Amino acid sequence: MRVVYLRTAFHQMRRVYAPPGSPQHDKVRRVLAQLADERHPLPGPEDQEALRSPVETIWARRVPETDLVVTYSILPLMVEMRGVHPVW
């Protein structure tokens, strides 16, 4: 089991794009569960590099059956969730 850290910005974006009780909310939760599961490699085979800087890489993963992506960073001891928003 990986530690998944949800940044404040992620919580704020999720309330806008995948509010509690919506179908998008449940699908985002499934993606978070996949990211926490060590049986799934990171980054995943369909994940795309969203941003690269000298100090970090931010990845984007589509949320199935929605028009959303979640963005995340891979850190030594955790996966840091950056945001959730419509596909670019």
N, C-alpha and C positions, 0 to 999 in steps of 0.2 A: 504494500500500500504506500503510495506517495502522498506527501503532504501537499495539499492544494491551498494556496494562500489567495484569498479574494481581496483585491485592493478596493479601497473606497470608491474609486472611479468605476470599477466593475459593478459594484452594487448599485451605483447611481444609474449607470447605463442599462442594467438589467431591469430596473424599475420602469424605465421608459420603453425599451424594446421587447421585453419578455416579462411583463408584470405577473405577480402571483395569480394563479388560477387560469392563466392563458395557456393555449397549446404550446406556444413558444417557450414558456417557462419550463414545462416538463421536458421538452427536447434539449434545452440548455442544460438542465440537471443531468440528463443522460450523458451529454458530452463531458461534463465535469467528472462524472463517475468514470468514464473511459480514461480521462487524463490522470485520475488518481490510481488507476489499475496498472500495476507494474507489468502485467502480461501484454500490454499495448506499448509498442516502442514510441519513443519521443525523439524527434518529431515523427508524426505518423507519415505513412507513404503518400497521403494526399494533402498533407499540410503544406502551406506555402510560406516562404519567407516574406514577412511583411515589412521588416525594417532591420537593417544591420548597421551597427555602429562599432567603434573600436572596443567597446566594453560589453556589448550584449547583442543578441539577436532576438527579435520578436517574431513569433510564428502566428499564422492565422489558420483556423480550422473551421470549415463550414459546419453549420448546425443542420443535420439532415431534415428534409421536409420543410425548411423555412428559407427565408432570404437573409439569414443572419450568419455572421461569423463571430467566433470568440478569438481573442488574441491573447497570447501567453508567452512567457519567458521560461526557459529551463534553467534552474539554478541548481547548485550542487545537492541541496537537501530538499528541494521543493519545486513545484510548478507554480509560478506567480501569474495569476489571471489579471490581464491588463484591461480588457474591455469586451463588450459585446455590442455589435452594431450591424446595420445592414451591409450586405456585400458591396464592395466598391464597384 
